[in-house]
Amino acid sequence: MKPDRGRGAPDLDAKDFRDLLGQAADIAARHWERVPDMPAYTRPPEAVVAAFRAQPLPERGAPVREIFDRIERDVVAYPLGVGQRRWWGFINSPPHPVGIAADLIATTLKNNCAGTSQMAIQVELTVMDWLAQLVGLPRGANGLLVSGGSMANLVALAGCREAKLPGTRRRGLRAAAHQPTIYASTEAHSCVRRAVELLGLGTDALRLVPVDREYRMDVATLRQMIAADRAGGLEPICVVASAGTVNTGVVDPLAERRCRAGARVLVPRGRGLWRCRCRAPRARAVVPRHRAGRFGRARSPQVAVCPVRGRRDPGPRPGDPARHVRAPCRIPGARAGLLSRRSGLGFGSGPPAHAGVSGAQGVGGDAGGGRRALPRAVRSDIAVAREIERLAREHARLEVLAPSDLSCFCLRYVPGRGDANAFNRTLLDRTHRDGRMFISGTTLDGRFALRGCVTNFRSTLADAQVCIDTIVELGEQLEQEQG
Ligand SMILES: Cc1ncc(COP(=O)(O)O)c(C=O)c1O
């Protein structure tokens, strides 16, 4: 490594840089080899955590090689097993080698996409065009790459606020003649509430609409709530509908006609309400067989898209499709400067000025698999989830708690006696310690569920059997222990 240059941090010559990349690549490759069959979760021992946290702020830099060795020993050795063939926790797509490599290139460029004519912006625009086509938005739909679903919903709702309450961007809610209200089902992701809070609309403005027995938004009640709020002098501005809820993966009824997929569609369109879809990864274009609305006649649809859920890589091809590619599309706020990258030299885009970086992954993922591969990929994730559900239905000690349109599953072990919720909470923890698979938990109608979401190109139908065997084996053990 060369001595300091001028003001700042040490620089590297090309050879040292290659050596450094080589060391990092070796660490990544060693991890990569372990991933498919490693434990789905490796808890760090308390002593390792304590020693790590006790490190003082270093007065002097250590040799980079030493730091990397330490990272491999203390961090890489205790991973969440994202990428392991039975990692079904949260909604996490597995890493893919091309995505990993593309990230390296992107971070080497470290482009700031806020302005200037540069190709990183074109990457973002191209990815946006492709995502818009994938989810069936009309030509000319506009969007941004942001850091995730939470930011996507925040930007989408910001666009909605300005469109429905013009002037609020500048003057705040003083510009609103009436208290605005927003509607989302009780199953909508918590980031919708956070977005409403961050935008200064206040949580009282968020109306939680009850769901039906399949955890879809109850549209009849939605209509009543909107009518009552209007009668009470409030101003309904937006319905947030989920296309793939986080708990059970169902699609809220969204539009007012039968879509080409044959989906039943319901939501009221009238009086200029906005419909803001919270993620629509498998809408019409992607999962034609599954119930999913179409943007149809929605006047100003906005979409927060996450091209991750249910996706399965069909084979060697460029890239995991960017964990971070989420796109609110077609926001009239574009006119107000929220989305202005199309202007070429356009400064003043959305919040994340560096997001084009993630776009490189998006391009890799989507260009590599191609549009045709997507439905196949999605279907095979869904097939694994359905197989888990089928096996659970066949087993006397298991109960399926919710149907799913996409690749989520929710079930529980039914203990002979005692509190099933407490039992399944402990059982979930046991599955994490066991490591054969990783799923999360949720509560549905007061019942604690073991919940998974298959977004993993390594998962097979045989893995579905392992899931059931693990739950039953650990459940029986726990019952025995509890006498
Ligand atoms: C439906 C839905 N919306 C939003 C989010 C939040 O996404 P992020 O964690 O990327 O902010 C999630 C996360 O799983 C989700 O499932």
The ligand as a Tripos MOL2 file, in Angstrom:
@<TRIPOS>MOLECULE
LIG
   16    16     1     0     0
SMALL
NO_CHARGES

@<TRIPOS>ATOM
      1 C1        -45.4400   -5.9030    1.1520 C.3       1 LIG1
      2 C2        -44.1910   -5.2640    1.6860 C.ar      1 LIG1
      3 N1        -44.0620   -3.9330    1.6120 N.ar      1 LIG1
      4 C3        -42.9480   -3.3170    2.0890 C.ar      1 LIG1
      5 C4        -41.9100   -4.0370    2.6630 C.ar      1 LIG1
      6 C5        -40.7120   -3.2910    3.2180 C.3       1 LIG1
      7 O1        -39.6550   -3.4540    2.3770 O.3       1 LIG1
      8 P1        -38.1810   -2.9920    2.8060 P.3       1 LIG1
      9 O2        -37.7740   -3.8430    3.9550 O.co2     1 LIG1
     10 O3        -37.3890   -3.2760    1.5720 O.co2     1 LIG1
     11 O4        -38.2100   -1.5490    3.1460 O.co2     1 LIG1
     12 C6        -41.9970   -5.4230    2.7330 C.ar      1 LIG1
     13 C7        -40.8990   -6.2050    3.3240 C.2       1 LIG1
     14 O5        -40.8990   -7.3970    3.3490 O.2       1 LIG1
     15 C8        -43.1690   -6.0630    2.2290 C.ar      1 LIG1
     16 O6        -43.3130   -7.3830    2.2750 O.3       1 LIG1
@<TRIPOS>BOND
     1     1     2 1
     2     2     3 ar
     3     2    15 ar
     4     3     4 ar
     5     4     5 ar
     6     5     6 1
     7     5    12 ar
     8     6     7 1
     9     7     8 1
    10     8     9 2
    11     8    10 1
    12     8    11 1
    13    12    13 1
    14    12    15 ar
    15    13    14 2
    16    15    16 1
@<TRIPOS>SUBSTRUCTURE
     1 LIG1         1 GROUP 0 **** ****
